[in-house]
Amino acid sequence: MALIVQKYGGTSVGSPERVKNVARRIARWKARGHQLVVVVSAMAGETNRLLALAREVQGQPNPRELDVMVSTGEQVTIALMSMALMDLGLKARSYTGGQVKILTDGAFTRARIVSIDEERVRADLADGHVVVVAGFQGVDEAGNITTLGRGGSDTTGVALAAALRAEECQIYTDVDGVYTTDPRIVPEARRLKTITFEEMLEMASLGSKVLQIRSVEFAGKYRVKLRVLSSFEEEGEGTLITFEEDENMEQAIISGIAFNRDEAKITILGVPDRPGIAYQILGPIGDASIDVDMIVQNVGHDGMTDFSFTVHRNDYHKALELLKPVVAHIKARDVLSGDKIAKVSVVGVGMRSHAGIASTMFRALAEEGINIQMISTSEIKISVVIDEKYTELAVRVLHKVFGLDQPA
């Protein structure tokens, strides 16, 4: 018998019938003798509906009241799920984040988990209950309801698995695992049986939408084994996200190709090459809580440089406005910008022990006439910025050149 935490997303519980289907799945796991904690999201579309409702009443909704409001989505789901389990003859009990208690800091709409009091959950498990917990939410020291921001339900699941020392945290979603790349672009993409936390972190940060990066970071920190499974398939082993030392990493050099169309590029031409200039440019950007991704600085022969960086497309116009006084102050020559770019990345821990990955990647793109605008590397990934119109071609070419379309 193992203690397992299962998390079901909004699509998985998007209707009463789907809630019942999930309950039947949980019942099968319970029949095998497992102890189960089930974390659920709000039903698909409910959080967006609540956010839209709030904005109709207040243009910029008060963060505290917004958390009070949007947290009700998960409260509905935990009650429905518990009812469905009871209807199958199981003992079930639902808890909001505050009832558990999942203690967070006081940052409304983007709170961080501080601690979890698992005593009530353990007592219910010992008494034979399936414990159903609302994802995405907690409570701060003052008793205020807080929400954890994007990907919060995944984070709740992982945090509970860590606190309870669960055997595994299973993330049920609308795909049956982590793939070498998006199967909608490359039909030959393969589901990976295993992937390391390092690789999954890179894939999540580079555009893979299977798991939110916060939950992967949390799982890696507390060594919680994650498994991604489909809530719409009866059986399947999904993808296990685990630790490098558990696997023979010589088998695969590259594990996946990630891509992201959500960035924009800004280049400041004719920047004086002197100490502190990078801070003068990026300081106001950081102060405005705009995340900068890739940065490239090219030093010229005349004491001037060109300074390029990328930001999320949602922050593109705001960043340009912030730069206007900066560009005038440093007397830069011009600003070039555009949001029709994409970032394509190859990811794999095997890169550490294999040379020539970058040259293979660059040659494959060159042979297709795809120009590289920016390059960024780490120990286990190489990312390039290219013209957005070449995204799918680049992904298909790289997927093939690194042998990812071949059976494992």
N, C-alpha and C positions, 0 to 999 in steps of 0.2 A: 504493500500500500504506500502510495506517495502523496505528498501534499503538492497540488498543482494549482497555479493561478491561471485562469483563462480570461482573456480580454476580448470583448466583442464590440466592433465599431458600429457606427450609425447605420450603415447599409445592412449589416447583419441583423439588426433589430428594427428595420425600417417599417415594419407593419406587424399587426397582431399575429398573423400567420408565421412570419419570420421569427418572432419572439417564441412562438410555440415550437418551431423547428429547432431553435437553439436550445430550448428547454429539453427537448428529446435527446439532443446530443449530450447535454450535461448529464442527463439521467443514465445514458450508456456508460459514461466515464464513472459515475457514482456506483453503478452496478459492478464495476470491476474492482471496487474496494478503495478507490481514491478519495482523499479529502479534497474538496474543491472550494476555492474562492473565485467568484466570477465578478469581473469588473465590466461595466457596460457604459457606452456613450449614450447621448441623447439619440432619439430616432432620427434617421436621415432627414436633413432639412430643417429640423426643429430649432437648432441654435441660430441658424441664419434668420429664421422667421422671428425669433425673439429679438435679435439684434435690430432687425428692420423695424419692429414694433417700437423699440426703445427710441430709435432715431426719429420716428414720426412724432414722438412726444417731446424729445429734447435733442436738438441738433448735435450737440456733443454730450452724450449721456454721462452722467456722474459715474465714475468708475466703481464706487462702492455699490450703488444701486444697480448698476449693470450686472455685477457679479451675483447679487441677490436674485436678479431676474433670470439670467441665462443658466444658472445652476439648477433651475427647476426642470430643465429638459431631462437631465439624468435622473432626477427624482421620480419622474413618471416611469422611466424605463426600469428602474430597480424594482418598483412595485409590481409592474406588469410581469417582469421576469419571475419574481417570487411567487406570484399568483399562478403562473404557468407551471412552475415546478411543483407547487402544492397540488395542482390539478392532476399531476402525474403520480401523486402519492409520496412525494419527497418532503422532508422537513427543510424549510427555507426561511431565511431572514434577511431583510434588506437593511442597509445602512447608508446614510449620506456620508460625505467626507467628514463632516463635523462630528457625526455620531461615532466614527471609528475610534479614536479621533486622529485625523491626518492634520498635523500642525504645520502651518506654513508661515512665511514672513508676511508682511502687510502690503505687499505690492499688488494691488487690485488689478485684475485682468491678466496678470503675468506672474503670479506668485510662485515661489520656490518651496519645495517641501523641506521642513526642518527635521521633523521626527514623526513616527507613527506609533501610537499606543495599540498594540495588537492583542491586548488581553481579552477583550470581548470577542474578537474574532476567533481566537484560539479556544475559548470556552464553548462557543457555538459549534466549532468544528468537532471538538471532543464529544459533544452531545449529538453528533450525527447530522447537523444542519449543513446545507449548502449556503454559504454566505455570499450575498449579492451586494456589491459595493458600487456606489456612484463614482464614476471616473471624473477627471477634469476639475475636481473641487476639493477644498479643505476648509480650514478655519484658522484665523490668526489668534495671537495671544489675547486679544480683546474680545474674542468671540465672533468677529465679523466673518461672514462667508466670503471665501476667496476662490478664484478660479485660476487654473494653471497655464492658461494660454494654449496656443496651437499645439496639438499632439498631447494634450494634458491627460487624456484617458490612457494612452500608452504608458505615460510616465507613472500614473497611479498604479497600473498593473505591475510594472517593474518594481516600484517602491514597495508595494505590498509583498511581492515575491522575495525581495531582499529582507524585509523585516521579519517575515515568517520563515525564512530560510527554505523556501519552496524548492522542490526538485527541478521545476521548470516553469517558465512563464510562457504561455502560449498566446500569441497574438493572432486572432482570427480576423480575416479581412476578406476583400473580394477577389484576391488572387491567391494562388496555391503555393506561394513561396517567393523567394528572391531569384530573379532571372539575370542571365548574363547581360541583357539589355532589355529595352522595352519590346515585347513580342509584337506590338502593333506596328513597329517600324521594321523589325527584323523577325520574320516568321520562324527563322531557324534558332532563335534564342532558346537557351536551355535553362531549366530550373536547376539551381545549385542545391546539392544535398547539404553542404556546409559552407559557411563563410565566416571569416574571423571578425571579431569586433572592430579591429582596425579598418578592415576593408568595408564593413557595413557603415562605419562612421563616415568614411570618405564617400561612399555611394550616396548616403543620405544627404551629406552636405553638398554634393555635386549635382543633385537633381533627382535622385531616385525617390519616389513618393511612397514606397512600401512602408517605411517606418520613419517616424519623426526623430531627428537627431538627438533631442533631449533624452528620449527613452533609451536610445542606444548608449549614450554617454553614461547614464545612470546604471544600466546593466553591466557595462564594462567596469565601472568603478567598484560595484559591489559583487562582481563575478556571478551574475545571475544568467543562467542559460536561457536564451530566447529561442522560440521556434515560431516561424510564420506559417500559418495554415489557412486554408480556404474554409469559410463558413458555409459554402454552398456545395461542398463535396463531402460525401459520407466518410471516405477513407483517404489516406494520404499522409506521407511523412513530412511534407513541407520542406522548409529550409531551417537547419539548426545554426544559430549564430553562437559561436563558441570561441575558445581561446587558441592562439596559434600553436601552443605546445601540445594541444590535443590532436593535432592533425599532421599528416605528412605534407608539408608545404612545398616539397619539391615537385609535386604532381602538376601544379598549374602555375604558370608565370603570371598570367593576367586572369583575373576572375570576372571582370565585367567592364562594360563601357557605359559610362553615365553621361548625361547631357542636360543642359539647362538653358532655356530660352528666356529666362526672367531677368537678364542683366542688361545694363547699358554701359557704354564706354565714353569716358571723357578724357580728352587730351589737351593739355595746356602747352602751347608752343612758345619757345623763346623765354624760358624761365632762367633767371640768374642762378648760376651754379655756386651756391654759398651755403654755409652751415645754417640749419634751421629752416630752409626753404620748404622742405617736405611738411614740416609742422605747420608753417604758415598756410599751406594749401589745405591740408587735411584736418587741421585743428577744428575749424568751424564745422566741417562735415561730421567729425566725431561728436562735437558738442551738441549737434542736432540729432544724435542717436541714429545716424545713417551708417550702416555697415559698409565698409570698403572691402572688396574681395581681392582682385589681382592688382598689382602695382608694378609698373615698369618705368624706369628712368633712363633716358639715353643722353649721355654726355657728348656735347659737340666740341669742336676745336676752337670756338670763339668765346668760351667761358659761359655758354648758355646750354640749357638742356631742354628736352621735351619730356613732360611728365604725364603719364597715362595711368588711369585707374578705372575700375568697374564698380558699379553700385547696382542695387536692385532697381528694376524698371519703375517700380512704384515711387522710388526716391529720386528718380532721374531729374525731373524738372526742379524739384526743391534744391537739389545739389547745384544745379546750374545757377539758380538765383543766389545761393550762398556764395558762389565763387566770383560773382561779378565784382564786388568791392575788393576781393583778394587779388584778382587779376589786375585791376587798376592800380592797386597799392604796390605790387611787386613789378609792375611795368612789363608784364608778359606780352608777347607779340599777338597771340590769338588763342582762341579756344575752338577746338573741333569736338563734335560729339555726335552720338548716334545710338539708337536703341535697337537697331536691326542686326544684333550680334547673337551668337550662341557660344556657350562653353562646352567643349567635348573633352572627356577625360577617360584615360585608361587607368584601371585600378587593379592592384594585385600585390600581395606580400612577397610573391616570388621575384619581384623586381629587384629586391635587395641582393639577390645572389645571381642575377643574370644581367649581363651587359648588352647594350645595343637596342634596348627597348625604345628609347627616344628616336634613334635614327630610323628604326623600322616604322615608327609612327609617322615621322615627318616625311619619309619617302613615300609611304602609301598615300598621304594627303597630296603631296606634290604631283604624283602620277595622275591624280584626278583633277588637277588644276585648282586645288583649294589652297588659298593663301592663309598663312598663319599670322594673325595680328599681334597676339600676346602669348606668352608661355609662362606657366607656373609649375613647379615640381615639388614633391616631397619624397620621402623614402619609398612610398608605395603608390604614388600616383603621378601622372603627367597630364596637365590640363592645357588646352589651347583655346584661344578665342578666334572664331572664324565668322565669316558672313553668315547670317541666319539662314539664308536660302540653301546653304550647303549642309545643313545639320544632318538630315536623314542620310544623305549620301556618305558623309563622313562616318556616321555610326555604322552603317552597313559595311563600308570598306574596312574599318578597323576591327569590327567583329569577325570578319573573314580572315584578315591578315594575321590575327593572333590566334586563329584556330578555334574560336569559341563556337563556331557552328558545327564542330565535330563532336560526336558522342564522347562523353567523359570516360 
